[in-house]
C-alpha cells in the first residue's frame, strides 16, 4: 500500500476529484493548508499599505491505494492539476505499513477497498 499526498491549487480540487473518481479512487481526505515553494508568496495592497503574503492557500489531498494503483492515481492527478505555471504543487508517494478499517477490523488491502 502507498499513501499519495498531493498539494494542489484550490481551484483544481473539483477536477482532481473527478479524475480520481474516474480511475477508481473511492476515498480522499482533503485539507485546506497554506504554504509556499519557489513562488515565495506575493505582495498585496490593502488600504494603501503594501504587505507580503508569505503563505498561499493550497489544498492537500491524501489517498491510500494499493501498490498497483499508484501510477493510475498519480497520472490522474498530474493530468487534472497541471496548469504549466509555477505553484501547481507536488505529489508525494510514501509506503504504508498497515491499514485497519475500524468498523470491521479488516486489515491490509481489504481495509482500503470497498466491500
DRENPA-3360 file (N, C-alpha, C; in nm, 2 decimals, always signed):
BEGIN
1 = XXXXXXXX = +0.08/-0.12/+0.00/+0.00/+0.00/+0.00/+0.09/+0.12/+0.00 ~ +0.03/+0.23/-0.06/+0.10/+0.36/-0.06/+0.01/+0.47/-0.03 ~ +0.06/+0.57/+0.03/-0.01/+0.69/+0.06/+0.04/+0.80/-0.03 ~ -0.06/+0.86/-0.11/-0.03/+0.96/-0.20/-0.08/+1.09/-0.14 ~ +0.02/+1.19/-0.13/-0.02/+1.32/-0.08/+0.01/+1.42/-0.19 ~ -0.09/+1.50/-0.22/-0.08/+1.59/-0.33/-0.12/+1.73/-0.28 ~ -0.03/+1.83/-0.30/-0.05/+1.97/-0.27/-0.09/+2.04/-0.40 ~ -0.21/+2.09/-0.41/-0.26/+2.14/-0.54/-0.32/+2.28/-0.52;
9 = XXXXXXXX = -0.34/+2.35/-0.63/-0.41/+2.48/-0.62/-0.56/+2.46/-0.59 ~ -0.61/+2.54/-0.51/-0.75/+2.52/-0.46/-0.85/+2.51/-0.58 ~ -0.84/+2.59/-0.68/-0.94/+2.58/-0.79/-0.93/+2.46/-0.87 ~ -0.83/+2.37/-0.85/-0.82/+2.24/-0.92/-0.88/+2.13/-0.84 ~ -0.94/+2.15/-0.73/-1.00/+2.04/-0.65/-1.10/+1.96/-0.72 ~ -1.20/+2.03/-0.78/-1.31/+1.96/-0.85/-1.26/+1.87/-0.96 ~ -1.17/+1.93/-1.04/-1.11/+1.85/-1.15/-1.03/+1.73/-1.10 ~ -0.96/+1.75/-0.99/-0.88/+1.64/-0.93/-0.98/+1.53/-0.88;
17 = XXXXXXXX = -1.08/+1.57/-0.81/-1.18/+1.48/-0.76/-1.25/+1.39/-0.87 ~ -1.28/+1.46/-0.98/-1.34/+1.39/-1.09/-1.24/+1.29/-1.16 ~ -1.12/+1.33/-1.17/-1.02/+1.25/-1.23/-0.99/+1.13/-1.14 ~ -0.98/+1.15/-1.01/-0.96/+1.04/-0.92/-1.07/+0.94/-0.92 ~ -1.19/+0.99/-0.92/-1.31/+0.90/-0.93/-1.31/+0.82/-1.06 ~ -1.27/+0.88/-1.17/-1.26/+0.81/-1.30/-1.16/+0.69/-1.30 ~ -1.06/+0.70/-1.21/-0.96/+0.59/-1.21/-0.99/+0.49/-1.09 ~ -1.11/+0.51/-1.02/-1.15/+0.42/-0.92/-1.12/+0.45/-0.78;
25 = XXXXXXXX = -1.07/+0.57/-0.75/-1.04/+0.61/-0.61/-1.17/+0.63/-0.54 ~ -1.19/+0.56/-0.43/-1.32/+0.57/-0.35/-1.31/+0.66/-0.23 ~ -1.19/+0.69/-0.18/-1.19/+0.77/-0.06/-1.07/+0.87/-0.07 ~ -1.10/+0.99/-0.03/-1.00/+1.10/-0.03/-1.01/+1.18/+0.10 ~ -0.90/+1.22/+0.15/-0.91/+1.32/+0.26/-0.85/+1.45/+0.21 ~ -0.93/+1.56/+0.23/-0.90/+1.69/+0.18/-0.88/+1.79/+0.30 ~ -0.77/+1.86/+0.29/-0.74/+1.96/+0.39/-0.70/+2.09/+0.33 ~ -0.75/+2.20/+0.39/-0.71/+2.33/+0.34/-0.58/+2.37/+0.42;
33 = XXXXXXXX = -0.47/+2.39/+0.34/-0.34/+2.42/+0.40/-0.28/+2.55/+0.34 ~ -0.18/+2.60/+0.40/-0.11/+2.71/+0.35/+0.04/+2.68/+0.33 ~ +0.10/+2.73/+0.23/+0.25/+2.71/+0.21/+0.30/+2.79/+0.10 ~ +0.43/+2.77/+0.07/+0.49/+2.83/-0.05/+0.61/+2.74/-0.09 ~ +0.64/+2.75/-0.21/+0.76/+2.69/-0.27/+0.84/+2.79/-0.34 ~ +0.87/+2.77/-0.47/+0.95/+2.86/-0.54/+0.89/+3.00/-0.56 ~ +0.75/+3.00/-0.56/+0.69/+3.13/-0.58/+0.70/+3.23/-0.47 ~ +0.74/+3.18/-0.35/+0.77/+3.27/-0.23/+0.66/+3.37/-0.19;
41 = XXXXXXXX = +0.54/+3.34/-0.22/+0.43/+3.43/-0.18/+0.43/+3.55/-0.28 ~ +0.36/+3.65/-0.24/+0.34/+3.77/-0.32/+0.31/+3.89/-0.24 ~ +0.31/+4.01/-0.30/+0.28/+4.14/-0.23/+0.14/+4.18/-0.27 ~ +0.07/+4.23/-0.17/-0.07/+4.28/-0.19/-0.08/+4.42/-0.13 ~ -0.18/+4.49/-0.18/-0.20/+4.63/-0.14/-0.34/+4.62/-0.06 ~ -0.34/+4.67/+0.06/-0.46/+4.68/+0.14/-0.47/+4.81/+0.21 ~ -0.58/+4.89/+0.18/-0.60/+5.02/+0.23/-0.47/+5.11/+0.22 ~ -0.41/+5.10/+0.11/-0.30/+5.19/+0.08/-0.16/+5.14/+0.13;
49 = XXXXXXXX = -0.17/+5.03/+0.21/-0.04/+4.97/+0.26/-0.01/+4.84/+0.19 ~ +0.12/+4.83/+0.16/+0.17/+4.70/+0.10/+0.21/+4.60/+0.21 ~ +0.17/+4.48/+0.18/+0.22/+4.37/+0.28/+0.24/+4.25/+0.20 ~ +0.33/+4.16/+0.25/+0.37/+4.04/+0.19/+0.29/+3.93/+0.24 ~ +0.23/+3.85/+0.14/+0.16/+3.73/+0.18/+0.26/+3.61/+0.16 ~ +0.32/+3.56/+0.27/+0.42/+3.46/+0.26/+0.36/+3.32/+0.22 ~ +0.25/+3.29/+0.29/+0.19/+3.16/+0.27/+0.06/+3.17/+0.18 ~ +0.06/+3.09/+0.08/-0.05/+3.09/-0.01/-0.15/+2.97/+0.02;
57 = XXXXXXXX = -0.27/+2.99/-0.01/-0.37/+2.88/+0.02/-0.35/+2.77/-0.08 ~ -0.35/+2.65/-0.03/-0.34/+2.53/-0.11/-0.44/+2.42/-0.06 ~ -0.45/+2.32/-0.13/-0.53/+2.20/-0.09/-0.44/+2.08/-0.08 ~ -0.46/+2.01/+0.02/-0.38/+1.88/+0.04/-0.47/+1.76/+0.03 ~ -0.44/+1.68/-0.07/-0.52/+1.55/-0.08/-0.44/+1.44/-0.03 ~ -0.50/+1.35/+0.05/-0.44/+1.23/+0.10/-0.52/+1.11/+0.05 ~ -0.45/+1.02/-0.01/-0.52/+0.90/-0.07/-0.43/+0.78/-0.04 ~ -0.49/+0.67/+0.01/-0.42/+0.55/+0.03/-0.47/+0.45/-0.07;
65 = XXXXXXXX = -0.38/+0.39/-0.15/-0.41/+0.30/-0.26/-0.33/+0.17/-0.25 ~ -0.37/+0.07/-0.32/-0.29/-0.05/-0.34/-0.17/-0.01/-0.43 ~ -0.06/-0.09/-0.42/+0.06/-0.06/-0.49/+0.03/-0.05/-0.64 ~ -0.05/-0.14/-0.70/-0.08/-0.14/-0.84/-0.16/-0.02/-0.89 ~ -0.22/+0.06/-0.80/-0.30/+0.17/-0.84/-0.22/+0.30/-0.84 ~ -0.10/+0.30/-0.79/-0.02/+0.43/-0.77/+0.00/+0.50/-0.91 ~ +0.04/+0.44/-1.01/+0.06/+0.50/-1.14/-0.07/+0.57/-1.20 ~ -0.18/+0.49/-1.19/-0.31/+0.55/-1.24/-0.34/+0.67/-1.16;
73 = XXXXXXXX = -0.33/+0.67/-1.03/-0.37/+0.78/-0.94/-0.28/+0.90/-0.96 ~ -0.15/+0.88/-0.96/-0.06/+0.99/-0.98/-0.07/+1.05/-1.12 ~ -0.10/+0.97/-1.22/-0.12/+1.02/-1.36/-0.24/+1.10/-1.37 ~ -0.35/+1.06/-1.30/-0.48/+1.13/-1.30/-0.46/+1.27/-1.23 ~ -0.38/+1.27/-1.12/-0.35/+1.40/-1.05/-0.27/+1.49/-1.14 ~ -0.16/+1.44/-1.20/-0.08/+1.52/-1.29/-0.16/+1.58/-1.40 ~ -0.24/+1.50/-1.46/-0.32/+1.55/-1.58/-0.43/+1.65/-1.54 ~ -0.49/+1.63/-1.42/-0.60/+1.72/-1.39/-0.56/+1.85/-1.32;
81 = XXXXXXXX = -0.44/+1.85/-1.26/-0.40/+1.96/-1.17/-0.29/+2.05/-1.24 ~ -0.24/+2.01/-1.35/-0.13/+2.08/-1.41/-0.18/+2.20/-1.49 ~ -0.13/+2.32/-1.46/-0.16/+2.44/-1.54/-0.04/+2.48/-1.62 ~ +0.08/+2.44/-1.58/+0.20/+2.48/-1.65/+0.26/+2.60/-1.59 ~ +0.20/+2.65/-1.49/+0.25/+2.77/-1.42/+0.32/+2.73/-1.28 ~ +0.40/+2.82/-1.24/+0.46/+2.80/-1.11/+0.36/+2.79/-1.00 ~ +0.38/+2.70/-0.90/+0.28/+2.68/-0.79/+0.18/+2.58/-0.82 ~ +0.19/+2.50/-0.92/+0.10/+2.39/-0.95/+0.09/+2.29/-0.83;
89 = XXXXXXXX = +0.20/+2.27/-0.77/+0.20/+2.18/-0.65/+0.30/+2.06/-0.66 ~ +0.29/+1.97/-0.57/+0.37/+1.85/-0.56/+0.29/+1.73/-0.53 ~ +0.34/+1.61/-0.57/+0.28/+1.48/-0.53/+0.39/+1.40/-0.46 ~ +0.36/+1.34/-0.35/+0.45/+1.26/-0.27/+0.39/+1.12/-0.26 ~ +0.47/+1.02/-0.27/+0.42/+0.88/-0.26/+0.50/+0.82/-0.15 ~ +0.43/+0.77/-0.04/+0.50/+0.71/+0.07/+0.45/+0.57/+0.10 ~ +0.53/+0.48/+0.15/+0.48/+0.35/+0.19/+0.39/+0.35/+0.31 ~ +0.29/+0.27/+0.31/+0.20/+0.25/+0.43/+0.22/+0.11/+0.48;
97 = XXXXXXXX = +0.26/+0.10/+0.61/+0.29/-0.03/+0.66/+0.16/-0.11/+0.69 ~ +0.06/-0.05/+0.74/-0.06/-0.12/+0.78/-0.18/-0.02/+0.77 ~ -0.30/-0.08/+0.73/-0.42/-0.01/+0.73/-0.53/-0.10/+0.80 ~ -0.61/-0.04/+0.88/-0.72/-0.11/+0.95/-0.85/-0.04/+0.94 ~ -0.95/-0.11/+0.90/-1.08/-0.05/+0.90/-1.14/-0.07/+1.03 ~ -1.17/+0.04/+1.10/-1.22/+0.04/+1.24/-1.35/-0.04/+1.25 ~ -1.45/-0.01/+1.16/-1.58/-0.07/+1.16/-1.58/-0.23/+1.17 ~ -1.49/-0.28/+1.08/-1.50/-0.43/+1.06/-1.37/-0.50/+1.11;
105 = XXXXXXXX = -1.27/-0.43/+1.13/-1.14/-0.49/+1.17/-1.06/-0.54/+1.06 ~ -1.11/-0.52/+0.93/-1.03/-0.57/+0.82/-0.89/-0.49/+0.82 ~ -0.79/-0.56/+0.76/-0.66/-0.50/+0.76/-0.60/-0.52/+0.62 ~ -0.49/-0.45/+0.59/-0.43/-0.45/+0.46/-0.51/-0.39/+0.35 ~ -0.49/-0.45/+0.23/-0.57/-0.40/+0.11/-0.72/-0.40/+0.13 ~ -0.77/-0.50/+0.20/-0.91/-0.51/+0.23/-0.97/-0.39/+0.30 ~ -0.88/-0.33/+0.38/-0.92/-0.21/+0.46/-0.94/-0.09/+0.38 ~ -0.88/-0.08/+0.26/-0.89/+0.04/+0.18/-0.97/+0.02/+0.06;
113 = XXX = -1.02/-0.10/+0.04/-1.11/-0.12/-0.08/-1.25/-0.14/-0.03 ~ -1.35/-0.10/-0.12/-1.49/-0.11/-0.07/-1.53/-0.26/-0.07 ~ -1.63/-0.29/+0.02/-1.68/-0.42/+0.03/-1.83/-0.42/+0.02;
% end
